[in-house]
Amino acid sequence: MSEKNYSSKELIEIEEKYGAHNYHPLPVVLAKGEGVHVWDVEGKKYYDFLSSYSAVNQGHCHPRIIGALNDQAQKLTLTSRAFHNDVLGPYEKYATDYFGFDKLLPMNSGAEAVETAIKLTRKYAYEKRGIEADKAVILVAKENFHGRTTTIVSFSNDDNARDNYGPYTPGFVSIPYNDTEALEKALEKYTVAGFLVEPIQGEAGVNVPADDYMKNARDLCKKHDALFIADEIQTGIARTGSLLAVCGNCSCEGHCERQPETYVKPDVLILGKAISGGVYPVSAVLADDEVMEVIKPGQHGSTFGGNPLGSAVAMESLEVVRDEKLAQNARRLGEIFRTEMEAFAKENGWVTLVRGKGLLNAIVINDSEDSSTAWDICVSLADNGLLAKPTHGNIIRFAPPLVMTEEQLRECVHIITKTISDFKKK
């Protein structure tokens, strides 16, 4: 490759010419990251308020995680699952103890983990519950986002993600989110293998359900002998102020006590993104023996799943979350952020609603979903040194790395409020 130092403009043009146009990024070309900051190729410094869609909870290039990556990369990176390696077993033991499950099935991407959970749920329904072959239905929530595979987009109601990818995979029924009555009716009407749900819908605009929704959903699934499947790819690993979003409002002192009155243990837990601190693609599906034992040799797998490099990185990433008390920090800073933004919304006509939990938050902009206002505000935010991205047209999601300090957060709140106050619609 040429040693030429390309400008941001040149790099965007190259990407536009040679890359598929399946994303619409902000016109910023990043070249370096450290902690809560990133720098573009010209050296301009930004606060990162997206965290790679919550993959970088531990901050960019965390030295301990990079250290684990470098150490393992010099010894062994990949064996495939044709052989054992000396890191996978310790990682599986560490992660199952950490999250409180019997078994872990390792994969790479979030979508792969969701597909794994779907297969596991169906297999369990047929082999353990005796449901007639090919008759099991999986319930999903409307406005969901679980990935981009053809099966997953089959049960999406986002036309942009779904259109012209048919024929679609059958076997899924969509019900309204945060509606236990609709869930109960569906459980009674259909032969349900499981209910797949995000504890907070991130891509839909940080939709936070009622405090008792997860518990009620889990209880209804248990009553009807259906598996409760929590997709915590984006909400897990301390993002919402607890180790998992299904933990509710537990105190998470030091780690997470999983208090019985607040913790909702899923039958199947899906993790990805921050389980590796954004350093390497790692995802995982966790379940207890009763469910996981239906998977036998040759029935599911991945060449890279459970590789020693990813396993070493994941263990160190989870250690950082515990040691640096990132769940507690996310909870405390999230409360400050929402308090400040709600006060601002009362006096500024552009912001109609603030919502979120921990450091997964969003503001709703006072304009239609098909307007460019939220996008234009994000461009102005970038000009002022803060990176965020719209979702669903008129919603801006704010999710900084969890290593942020209160001083940094308050500086970012000032950037956000001043930018919106100064904003004039184009």
LINZICOR-V159131 format. One record per backbone hydrogen bond with DSSP energy under -1.0 kcal/mol. CO is the residue of the C=O (numbers start at 1). NH is the residue of the N-H. Records with the same first field share a line. If there is no record, write none. Layout:
CO = NH  NH
This chain:
7 = 11
8 = 12
9 = 13
10 = 14
11 = 15
12 = 16
13 = 17
14 = 18
15 = 19
20 = 22
26 = 28
29 = 41
32 = 39
34 = 37
35 = 60
36 = 48
37 = 34
38 = 46
39 = 31  32
40 = 43
44 = 40
46 = 38
47 = 387
49 = 399
50 = 54
51 = 55  56
56 = 59
57 = 402
60 = 35
62 = 66
63 = 67
64 = 68
65 = 69
66 = 70
67 = 71
68 = 72
69 = 73
70 = 74
72 = 75  76
77 = 309
87 = 91
88 = 92
89 = 93
90 = 94
91 = 95
92 = 96
93 = 97
94 = 98
95 = 99
96 = 100  101
103 = 287
105 = 285
107 = 283
109 = 113
110 = 114
111 = 115
112 = 116
113 = 117
114 = 118
115 = 119
116 = 120
117 = 121
118 = 122
119 = 123
120 = 124
121 = 125
122 = 126
123 = 127
124 = 128  129
125 = 131
132 = 135
137 = 193
138 = 173
139 = 196
140 = 175
141 = 144
149 = 153
152 = 155
153 = 156
158 = 162
159 = 163
162 = 165
171 = 138
173 = 140
175 = 142
179 = 183
180 = 184
181 = 185
182 = 186
183 = 187
184 = 188
185 = 189
186 = 190
190 = 192
191 = 137
193 = 227
194 = 139
195 = 229
197 = 231
200 = 202
201 = 207
202 = 205  206
207 = 201
210 = 213
212 = 216
213 = 217
214 = 218
215 = 219
216 = 220
217 = 221
218 = 222
219 = 223
220 = 224
221 = 226
222 = 225
227 = 195
228 = 267  268
229 = 197
230 = 232  270
232 = 236
238 = 241
239 = 359
243 = 237  238
244 = 247
245 = 248
246 = 264
259 = 262  263
268 = 230
269 = 286
270 = 232
271 = 284
272 = 275
273 = 276
274 = 277
276 = 279
283 = 107
284 = 271
285 = 105
286 = 269
287 = 103
288 = 291  292
289 = 293
291 = 294
292 = 295
296 = 299
304 = 307
307 = 311
308 = 312
309 = 313
310 = 314
311 = 315
312 = 316
313 = 317
314 = 318
315 = 319
316 = 320
317 = 321
318 = 322
319 = 323
320 = 324
321 = 326
322 = 325
325 = 329
326 = 330
327 = 331
328 = 332
329 = 333
330 = 334
331 = 335
332 = 336
333 = 337
334 = 338
335 = 339
336 = 340
337 = 341
338 = 342
339 = 343
340 = 344
341 = 345
342 = 346
344 = 347  348
350 = 366
353 = 364
355 = 362
357 = 360
360 = 357
361 = 398
362 = 355
363 = 396
364 = 352
365 = 367
368 = 371
372 = 376
373 = 377
374 = 378
375 = 379
376 = 380
377 = 381
378 = 382
379 = 383
380 = 384
381 = 386
382 = 385
385 = 47
387 = 49
389 = 397
392 = 394
394 = 365
395 = 391
396 = 363
398 = 361
401 = 404
405 = 409
406 = 410
407 = 411
408 = 412
409 = 413
410 = 414
411 = 415
412 = 416
413 = 417
414 = 418
415 = 419
416 = 420
417 = 421
418 = 422
